[in-house]
Amino acid sequence: MIIDVFSDPICPWCFIGKRRLESALEQFGRADDATVRWRAFQLNPGMPPEGMARNAYLALKFGGNERASQIYETIGQAGSEIGIAFAFEKIERTPNTIQAHRLVRHAARTGRDGDLVEALFRGYFLEGRDLSDDTVLVDIAGDCGMDAEDSRRYLASQEDEQEIRAEQDFAVSLNITGVPCFIVDGRYAVVGAQEPDAFGPVFDLVDEEARATAGS
């Protein structure tokens, strides 16, 4: 079973969705037979390459800190229920995430993409690290066992940039307008950070199709 996850490392619901997917795979006994592939989706594709000050971003997106605080309080409560201690107050800049997405694709070549995605979420939401900064990304990659010099050379290139942009366009062509979005075996979608139980019926459909194919 292949699960393609469209997400962005600065999306708090994507961090929550990752945890809930992991719980679902354990709950339904699918942890050993599921391959999770991380797909690029930028919440802010027009963000300047260097990102922007967090307060300026919140003013543009939510009209200011007061409205943002209300929204993030809800997210914080959802996170605390599954062991994520969001530290939104530590975030000083909202980054452009194309470099982070490129690095995830690079990490997938050595099977470290899942570890890197987790580290990016933790770095941004728990530590307030600036994911627009290549030096920060190299440090995070190193924490995941990736070669620092190789990561630095890769980020300095334009390798995979067009593929990342094409993946974003592909998501839009699928009418994906928000993340996380989980596509199971290329046919079934679980949209949003759904509770683990929401994945059960989809896993059952995949099993039924597999049995039908085997019996035909």
C-alpha positions as CSV (number, residue, x, y, z in Angstrom):
1,M,0.0,0.0,0.0
2,I,1.4,3.4,-1.0
3,I,0.3,6.6,0.7
4,D,1.2,9.8,-1.0
5,V,1.1,12.7,1.5
6,F,0.8,16.2,0.2
7,S,2.0,18.5,2.9
8,D,4.0,21.6,3.8
9,P,6.5,21.7,6.7
10,I,5.1,25.0,7.9
11,C,1.5,23.6,8.1
12,P,0.6,22.7,11.7
13,W,-2.3,20.5,10.6
14,C,0.2,18.6,8.5
15,F,2.3,17.9,11.6
16,I,-0.9,16.7,13.4
17,G,-1.9,14.7,10.3
18,K,1.4,12.9,10.3
19,R,0.9,11.8,13.9
20,R,-2.6,10.7,13.2
21,L,-1.6,8.7,10.1
22,E,1.1,7.0,12.1
23,S,-1.5,6.1,14.8
24,A,-3.8,4.8,12.0
25,L,-1.1,2.6,10.6
26,E,-0.5,1.1,14.0
27,Q,-4.1,0.8,14.9
28,F,-5.0,-1.1,11.8
29,G,-1.9,-3.2,11.6
30,R,-0.6,-1.5,8.4
31,A,2.7,-0.1,9.6
32,D,4.8,-2.8,8.0
33,D,3.1,-2.9,4.6
34,A,2.6,0.8,3.9
35,T,5.1,3.0,2.0
36,V,4.6,6.7,2.8
37,R,5.8,9.1,0.1
38,W,6.1,12.8,1.0
39,R,4.8,15.2,-1.8
40,A,5.3,18.9,-2.1
41,F,2.6,21.5,-1.5
42,Q,3.5,25.1,-0.7
43,L,0.9,27.0,1.3
44,N,2.6,30.2,0.2
45,P,4.1,29.6,-3.3
46,G,4.5,33.4,-3.8
47,M,6.5,33.9,-0.6
48,P,9.9,35.7,-1.1
49,P,12.8,33.3,-1.1
50,E,14.1,34.7,2.2
51,G,10.6,34.4,3.8
52,M,9.1,37.2,5.8
53,A,8.7,38.4,9.4
54,R,6.1,36.4,11.2
55,N,4.1,39.4,12.4
56,A,3.9,40.7,8.9
57,Y,2.8,37.3,7.6
58,L,0.1,37.0,10.3
59,A,-1.2,40.5,9.5
60,L,-1.6,39.5,5.8
61,K,-3.1,36.1,6.4
62,F,-5.2,36.6,9.5
63,G,-5.5,40.3,9.9
64,G,-3.2,40.4,12.9
65,N,-2.0,38.5,16.0
66,E,-5.4,38.5,17.8
67,R,-7.2,36.4,15.2
68,A,-4.1,34.3,14.7
69,S,-3.9,33.6,18.4
70,Q,-7.5,32.3,18.4
71,I,-6.7,29.9,15.5
72,Y,-3.4,28.7,16.9
73,E,-5.0,28.1,20.3
74,T,-7.3,25.5,18.6
75,I,-4.4,24.0,16.8
76,G,-2.4,23.9,20.1
77,Q,-5.1,22.0,21.8
78,A,-5.3,19.5,19.0
79,G,-1.5,19.1,19.1
80,S,-1.4,18.6,22.9
81,E,-3.8,15.7,22.6
82,I,-1.2,13.7,20.5
83,G,1.9,14.9,22.2
84,I,2.9,17.9,20.1
85,A,3.8,20.9,22.2
86,F,3.5,23.7,19.6
87,A,5.7,26.7,20.4
88,F,4.3,29.2,18.0
89,E,5.8,32.0,20.0
90,K,9.3,30.9,19.0
91,I,8.6,31.4,15.3
92,E,10.1,34.7,14.1
93,R,9.9,34.2,10.4
94,T,7.6,32.5,8.0
95,P,9.8,30.8,5.4
96,N,9.5,30.0,1.7
97,T,9.5,26.2,1.8
98,I,10.7,25.2,-1.7
99,Q,14.2,24.5,-0.4
100,A,12.8,22.3,2.4
101,H,10.7,20.4,-0.2
102,R,13.7,19.9,-2.4
103,L,15.7,18.5,0.5
104,V,12.9,16.1,1.3
105,R,13.0,14.8,-2.3
106,H,16.8,14.5,-2.0
107,A,16.4,12.6,1.3
108,A,14.0,10.2,-0.3
109,R,16.9,8.8,-2.4
110,T,18.4,7.3,0.7
111,G,15.2,6.5,2.5
112,R,15.5,9.3,5.0
113,D,12.6,11.5,3.9
114,G,10.3,10.4,6.7
115,D,13.0,11.3,9.3
116,L,13.6,14.6,7.6
117,V,9.9,15.6,7.4
118,E,9.6,14.9,11.1
119,A,12.8,16.9,11.8
120,L,11.5,19.8,9.8
121,F,8.2,19.9,11.6
122,R,9.9,19.7,15.0
123,G,12.5,22.3,14.0
124,Y,9.9,24.8,12.9
125,F,7.1,24.3,15.3
126,L,9.0,23.3,18.5
127,E,12.2,25.3,18.1
128,G,11.2,28.2,15.8
129,R,14.0,27.4,13.3
130,D,14.0,29.4,10.0
131,L,13.4,26.9,7.2
132,S,14.3,29.5,4.6
133,D,17.9,29.4,5.8
134,D,20.0,26.8,3.9
135,T,22.4,26.6,6.9
136,V,19.5,25.6,9.1
137,L,18.3,23.0,6.6
138,V,21.8,21.5,6.4
139,D,22.0,21.3,10.1
140,I,18.6,19.5,10.2
141,A,19.6,17.2,7.5
142,G,22.8,16.3,9.4
143,D,20.7,15.5,12.5
144,C,18.9,12.9,10.3
145,G,22.1,11.2,9.3
146,M,22.5,13.0,5.9
147,D,25.9,14.1,4.7
148,A,26.2,17.8,5.5
149,E,28.4,18.8,2.6
150,D,26.3,16.8,0.1
151,S,23.2,18.6,1.4
152,R,24.9,22.0,1.2
153,R,25.9,21.3,-2.5
154,Y,22.5,20.1,-3.3
155,L,20.7,23.1,-1.9
156,A,23.1,25.5,-3.7
157,S,22.0,23.9,-7.0
158,Q,18.7,24.0,-8.7
159,E,18.3,20.2,-8.9
160,D,14.7,19.0,-8.5
161,E,13.3,22.6,-8.4
162,Q,11.2,22.2,-11.5
163,E,10.0,18.8,-10.3
164,I,8.9,20.3,-7.0
165,R,7.0,23.1,-8.8
166,A,5.5,20.4,-11.1
167,E,4.4,18.4,-8.1
168,Q,2.6,21.5,-6.8
169,D,0.9,22.0,-10.1
170,F,-0.1,18.3,-10.1
171,A,-1.7,18.7,-6.7
172,V,-3.7,21.7,-7.9
173,S,-4.8,19.6,-10.9
174,L,-6.2,17.1,-8.5
175,N,-8.2,19.9,-6.8
176,I,-6.0,19.7,-3.7
177,T,-6.4,23.2,-2.2
178,G,-5.3,22.5,1.3
179,V,-3.1,20.1,3.2
180,P,-2.6,17.5,4.5
181,C,-4.1,15.4,1.8
182,F,-3.4,11.6,1.9
183,I,-3.8,9.7,-1.4
184,V,-3.9,5.9,-0.8
185,D,-2.8,3.7,-3.7
186,G,-3.4,6.5,-6.1
187,R,-7.2,6.2,-5.8
188,Y,-8.6,7.1,-2.4
189,A,-8.2,10.5,-0.6
190,V,-8.3,11.3,3.0
191,V,-8.4,15.1,3.2
192,G,-7.3,17.0,6.2
193,A,-5.8,16.0,9.5
194,Q,-8.5,13.3,10.1
195,E,-8.6,11.2,13.2
196,P,-7.0,7.7,12.8
197,D,-10.4,6.0,12.4
198,A,-11.0,7.9,9.2
199,F,-8.3,5.8,7.5
200,G,-9.9,2.4,8.4
201,P,-12.5,2.3,5.6
202,V,-9.9,3.4,3.0
203,F,-7.6,0.6,4.1
204,D,-10.5,-1.8,3.8
205,L,-11.2,-0.7,0.2
206,V,-7.6,-1.3,-0.7
207,D,-7.7,-4.8,0.8
208,E,-11.0,-5.6,-1.0
209,E,-9.5,-4.5,-4.3
210,A,-6.4,-6.6,-3.7
211,R,-8.5,-9.7,-2.9
212,A,-10.7,-9.1,-6.0
213,T,-7.6,-8.7,-8.2
214,A,-6.1,-11.9,-6.8
215,G,-9.3,-13.8,-7.4
216,S,-9.8,-12.7,-10.9
